[in-house]
Amino acid sequence: MQAHVRSHTMELPRLIVIGENNINEFGEFLFSLSKPKKISLISGVNVKKILRNKIEKALELKKIKFIWHTSKDNQIHTLNQIQKDVKKDCSDIVAGIGGGRSVDTAKIVSFNLDLPFVSVPTAASHDGMASPFVSVKSEKPHSIVASAPLGVFVDIDIIKKAPQKLLASGCGDLIANIIAVKDWQLGHEKTGEYYGMYSADLALMSAKIVMDNSSKYSKKGLDARVIVEALISAGVASCIAGSSRPCSGAEHLFSHALDKIAPGKGLHGEKCGIGSILMAKLQGQDWKKIVKALKEVGAPVTAKQIGVKDHEVIDALMIAQELRPERYTILKEIEMTEQKARNLAKSTKVI
């Protein structure tokens, strides 16, 4: 008989809309979700420039009042300022419109102010669009739990117009699930932590979509809709697991370590993809297959491609596990010396 498993909470998005050229239905989407009278919109400068008119028209149609806020970076003081401003709005709901940063900012602000939040991703570069997790830049970069979005609204047309490397980065974040799930199984075996077979399988299915179709994508281009659906499913897998376990293992620790050592270099999903090559080798998985898939979707497979130096990769491998000592990954099984890190990075051609 299984030992008593402590309960965990599943917080899932209530409504997910994916359409083509449907940004003009945003007001309708909000209205069917919670009939808000007023919304605080958080976005970056560029996204606001491009979408402002369409979004404002869509909201005016449903007589929803709105106030814009600009997310410049995810530094703590910027977040605090936006939070103060949003509090003054007295809105019923908060929307994060844009890439990872705006969505993350809206996630934290809404969580802290106890307001519902909707996610409007304009790029499919990672699985944060539907998950309750937020990346935090601090002494130890990692992810924290906030709220899952009440709703997710995606206009595939907008996603397609974003630079192709963002979609390729999303593929890297999906492939990472192969490593994360194996690490989760290892953690369960070694520490007896909860392992959710359903959420693990859902996360793996999202990775499999990219792995199985990568050669098709290399000929015909990436299928934005399939990738968006896979990223949303991965986010939902984390919601079901009650932790980021199914989508974040040693490869994410490596990515967070690079955030610390070489800030601003490479996209999150790109670093997770490269981390997946390294960790797959440590786990005894087929790392060459991961290299092939990443190349075919147009994601980087070497440090040089994202402007990271060899010694930064080696340092990142050495500090990765320390960033989350409580999380059991393959890196707990290895005494990662400088020599081992160099050999690993060289043998997989990452450096």
Phi, psi and omega in degrees: 000140181289143176296158182300123180264128181288149187289149172228158186261137174251117178246116186244151173299143183273330183216129177235123179241126176235122181216176177252127176055044187247015184301333179291352178261010184299319179298316179299317178302311180297318183298318181288338182280308185207012180045053182288150176268332183212142182230141172262123183255124179247121179209169175277171184298312184296314182299318179299316180304313186287319190255351188312304184301313182296317182292316180298318178300315181299322180286320180297324178304325182258013179054039177262123178285154183214153173223132180270147173225142182257126177262110183268323180202172178254041171285150184303316183294326177294315179300315181298320180295313179299319180299316177300315182295317181295322179301320179293334182296332187054044179278165177268340187204155180239139176240136172257115184243115179144208179278200183305317189296311182295320179294316178299317180299313179298323180298311181292312183300314182294323179296312181294329181264002180057048178241149175291156183223145175240146183254126178235080183290138177252358176215144181256063187263346175198175189272012181289346185299333181235007184260163177274008187259146182233134175279131181244131175267112178208194177308316177243093181300132180196188177246146177241162181270128171240228179251147169288148178296145175291324178214156175234127182237119184235127170256107185300329179302320180290317179301319182294331182279344178291155179307139184303329183296337178290319178293321177296323177297321176301322178296322178298320180292329178286316180300328179305333181300332179298320180285315185302315183294319179297320176296322180295317177299318179298315179299321179296316180296319188276326186241353181076013179295158179300134175233122182259108184298322182295310182293327177297314180295323179295318178295319180294324179297322178296323178289321184297324179304317180286314182301317184285336185250004187301321182291327176294317180296326182292335179269317189254358183092161183287142178268099186304319184294316180298317182293319177298315180297321179293319179294321178294318178299321179295318177299319179293325177301319177294322177300317182291323180288337184076010176202172181276007185312313184292345185237006185211109179233217182300329181294327176285325177297322177297316179298315178297323179296321176293325176304323183282317186278320181230069186300143175081002179257127178076149176278157181308309183294329178295316181292324178293325177297313179295320176300326181293324178298311183297312185287330177299319179297317179296324182280351184078023176267171183282087183291332180294327178294323178292318177302314182299313181296317180297317178299317184293329179271357177087022178264150181292150178234000177230158179297320183302321182297338177249013176075025179257136182279156181307312184294334178290323177296315181298314179298319181298318179298324183285329182260351188310307185296330181296337183293330176222075186300335183282346182266121183278119176227179179303334181291343176287339186271353187234135173276095189281095178273170179299319181295315179296320180296316180297314180301318181296312182294325180286317184294336179262004180062022175290326172238000000 
